[in-house]
Amino acid sequence: MRLALLALIALPLLAACDSSSPPAQQTAAQPAAKPAASKPAAPANFPFNARPLLGTWGADAAQCTGSAIVVTATTYAVGTRSAELKLTDNGDGTFAATAGNQRMTLTPIFGPAGEGIKIAQGEGKPVNVFRCR
């Protein structure tokens, strides 16, 4: 249904395109187009099912604006400190992570505050953080 609706919206836009005329040539007076921004590619060994872990996380709204945890495919950052992140799928819904010299276990969770991550560092008590909006 959505695909059909999208097609109905896109058809008039495509019909308005004139493909018979060649594209305008860029002259010296026109500024060069900026290359499109692209997201950095995930490392080849990045577990595909770890995508829900990527984002900005905090224990509460105050932490989201102050010392949020930011997880990307290659880095783990808390506040102004960051380290290279390496993730391994444990096969049981958890991920072994190494950020710098720190070993962690990251587990995607869902709680009253929405989607989150349970982070257990070493033998320490796990902490739950939730996606910042």
Secondary structure, 3 states (H helix, E strand, C coil): CHHHHHHHHHHHHHHCCCCCCCCCCCCCCCCCCCCCCCCCCCCCCCCHHHHHHCEEEECCHHHHHCCCEEECCCEEEECCEEEEEEEEECCCCCEEEEECCEEEEEEEEEECCEEEEEEEECCCCCEEEEECC
